[in-house]
Amino acid sequence: MKLVWTQQAFDRLVEIEDFVGLDDPHAAVALIDGFIDRAMVLENFPRIGRQLPEAPGSDLRELIEGKYRIVYRVSGDLIEVLTVFEGHRLLRPEEIK
């Protein structure tokens, strides 16, 4: 299976790294590396994440990494990471492309 990050997901990683990096640049890099490492598991276990609670019946799934949610979709041999955001909020409809 092939894992790809959408532009939106990449943009969220940059935003998170920039924000966390204001206080601790090393922690910011480690956090982003953690997201990437966590998502890499999907290449071998694409359905390991739970179905997205706020989108029942959809093909959206998520992995939890720390206090963040990594939202993805499996389509054939492709795994698309759609976005990453803090776990205290719900996925907004405009974040699903």
VOBA-1610 file (N, C-alpha, C; in pm, whole numbers, padded with zeros to 5 digits, always signed):
BEGIN
Met+00083-00118+00000Met+00000+00000+00000Met+00088+00125+00000Lys+00037+00227-00063Lys+00112+00351-00072Lys+00047+00456+00019Leu+00128+00520+00101Leu+00084+00625+00193Leu+00121+00760+00135Val+00022+00849+00124Val+00048+00986+00077Val-00016+01084+00174Trp+00048+01199+00186Trp-00005+01308+00267Trp-00061+01412+00170Thr-00185+01452+00191Thr-00244+01556+00107Thr-00177+01689+00139Gln-00196+01785+00051Gln-00141+01919+00076Gln-00198+01976+00205Gln-00326+01953+00228Gln-00388+02003+00351Gln-00321+01943+00474Ala-00295+01812+00472Ala-00229+01747+00586Ala-00088+01803+00605Phe-00017+01819+00496Phe+00117+01877+00504Phe+00112+02019+00562Asp+00015+02098+00517Asp-00001+02234+00570Asp-00027+02233+00720Arg-00110+02138+00767Arg-00138+02129+00911Arg-00011+02093+00988Leu+00071+02003+00932Leu+00197+01969+00999Leu+00286+02092+01014Val+00293+02171+00910Val+00375+02294+00914Val+00321+02389+01020Glu+00189+02406+01023Glu+00128+02496+01122Glu+00157+02449+01265Ile+00142+02320+01288Ile+00167+02264+01421Ile+00313+02281+01458Glu+00402+02251+01365Glu+00545+02264+01393Glu+00581+02409+01422Asp+00527+02502+01345Asp+00555+02644+01369Asp+00506+02689+01506Phe+00385+02648+01543Phe+00328+02689+01670Phe+00406+02632+01789Val+00429+02501+01787Val+00503+02436+01896Val+00646+02487+01899Gly+00701+02513+01781Gly+00839+02559+01770Gly+00864+02695+01831Leu+00760+02774+01851Leu+00776+02903+01917Leu+00832+02886+02058Asp+00790+02779+02125Asp+00837+02751+02261Asp+00956+02657+02264Asp+00954+02557+02176Asp+01058+02455+02181Asp+01077+02392+02043Pro+01171+02443+01965Pro+01192+02393+01829Pro+01223+02243+01824His+01297+02193+01922His+01331+02050+01922His+01207+01964+01947Ala+01121+02009+02036Ala+00997+01937+02063Ala+00907+01939+01940Ala+00908+02048+01867Ala+00826+02060+01746Ala+00869+01957+01642Val+00997+01945+01620Val+01049+01847+01523Val+01015+01705+01568Ala+01032+01677+01697Ala+01001+01544+01749Ala+00852+01513+01735Leu+00768+01611+01755Leu+00624+01592+01741Leu+00587+01555+01598Ile+00639+01630+01503Ile+00610+01603+01362Ile+00666+01467+01321Asp+00786+01435+01365Asp+00842+01302+01337Asp+00753+01192+01393Gly+00694+01216+01511Gly+00603+01119+01572Gly+00479+01098+01487Phe+00425+01207+01431Phe+00308+01193+01342Phe+00343+01109+01220Ile+00457+01138+01162Ile+00499+01067+01041Ile+00523+00919+01072Asp+00592+00891+01182Asp+00618+00753+01221Asp+00487+00678+01248Arg+00396+00745+01315Arg+00267+00681+01347Arg+00191+00648+01219Ala+00189+00739+01125Ala+00118+00716+00999Ala+00183+00607+00916Met+00312+00590+00926Met+00381+00487+00848Met+00329+00346+00879Val+00276+00326+00999Val+00218+00197+01037Val+00106+00158+00941Leu+00040+00259+00885Leu-00074+00234+00796Leu-00034+00158+00670Glu+00089+00168+00628Glu+00132+00096+00508Glu+00113-00055+00523Asn+00132-00105+00644Asn+00115-00249+00669Asn-00019-00283+00732Phe-00079-00186+00802Phe-00205-00210+00872Phe-00300-00093+00844Pro-00352-00083+00722Pro-00429+00035+00683Pro-00559+00056+00761Arg-00614-00047+00816Arg-00741-00033+00888Arg-00724-00035+01039Ile-00602-00008+01085Ile-00575-00011+01229Ile-00647+00102+01303Gly-00669+00212+01237Gly-00736+00325+01301Gly-00886+00303+01310Arg-00947+00370+01406Arg-01092+00356+01422Arg-01165+00441+01319Gln-01290+00404+01292Gln-01372+00486+01205Gln-01396+00620+01275Leu-01401+00724+01197Leu-01417+00858+01252Leu-01554+00872+01316Pro-01559+00899+01447Pro-01687+00903+01518Pro-01786+01007+01462Glu-01736+01121+01418Glu-01826+01225+01369Glu-01867+01206+01223Ala-01820+01098+01161Ala-01858+01068+01023Ala-01892+00919+01009Pro-01992+00872+01086Pro-02025+00729+01081Pro-02070+00688+00941Gly-02030+00570+00902Gly-02065+00519+00771Gly-01976+00568+00659Ser-01884+00657+00689Ser-01791+00707+00587Ser-01669+00616+00581Asp-01582+00644+00487Asp-01457+00568+00477Asp-01343+00637+00552Leu-01376+00734+00636Leu-01274+00808+00710Leu-01237+00734+00838Arg-01107+00732+00865Arg-01054+00666+00984Arg-00956+00761+01050Glu-00915+00726+01172Glu-00818+00810+01241Glu-00725+00729+01329Leu-00606+00784+01344Leu-00510+00736+01442Leu-00494+00848+01544Ile-00471+00809+01668Ile-00446+00907+01773Ile-00296+00905+01801Glu-00238+01023+01804Glu-00096+01038+01839Glu-00087+01150+01942Gly-00064+01110+02066Gly-00064+01210+02173Gly-00202+01272+02183Lys-00207+01405+02176Lys-00336+01473+02184Lys-00388+01513+02045Tyr-00333+01452+01942Tyr-00370+01486+01804Tyr-00441+01370+01735Arg-00518+01406+01634Arg-00589+01309+01551Arg-00532+01316+01409Ile-00498+01200+01354Ile-00449+01189+01217Ile-00561+01123+01138Val-00626+01200+01051Val-00742+01151+00976Val-00697+01105+00839Tyr-00744+00987+00800Tyr-00703+00931+00672Tyr-00817+00853+00608Arg-00794+00817+00481Arg-00890+00740+00403Arg-00812+00633+00326Val-00868+00513+00320Val-00809+00404+00242Val-00893+00389+00116Ser-00827+00392+00002Ser-00896+00376-00126Ser-00811+00286-00215Gly-00855+00162-00229Gly-00776+00067-00307Gly-00642+00043-00241Asp-00532+00066-00316Asp-00397+00051-00262Asp-00339+00181-00212Leu-00423+00284-00196Leu-00377+00416-00156Leu-00432+00453-00018Ile-00345+00504+00066Ile-00384+00558+00196Ile-00354+00707+00191Glu-00457+00789+00206Glu-00441+00934+00203Glu-00457+00991+00343Val-00353+01054+00394Val-00367+01129+00518Val-00427+01263+00480Leu-00546+01291+00534Leu-00621+01410+00495Leu-00589+01532+00579Thr-00571+01511+00710Thr-00544+01624+00799Thr-00494+01574+00933Val-00441+01664+01011Val-00396+01638+01148Val-00444+01757+01230Phe-00504+01729+01345Phe-00550+01839+01430Phe-00561+01793+01574Glu-00576+01891+01665Glu-00585+01860+01807Glu-00712+01781+01836Gly-00698+01682+01921Gly-00807+01589+01948Gly-00924+01645+02025His-00914+01765+02080His-01026+01820+02156His-01137+01875+02067Arg-01111+01883+01938Arg-01215+01936+01848Arg-01259+01830+01748Leu-01370+01859+01681Leu-01424+01769+01579Leu-01372+01810+01442Leu-01373+01715+01352Leu-01335+01741+01214Leu-01440+01832+01150Arg-01395+01938+01086Arg-01486+02028+01015Arg-01511+01972+00875Pro-01634+01987+00824Pro-01665+01933+00690Pro-01571+01983+00580Glu-01525+02107+00588Glu-01438+02160+00484Glu-01298+02098+00485Glu-01267+02021+00590Glu-01138+01953+00597Glu-01138+01820+00522Ile-01255+01777+00477Ile-01266+01653+00402Ile-01272+01687+00255Lys-01170+01648+00182Lys-01163+01679+00040Lys-01157+01551-00040
//
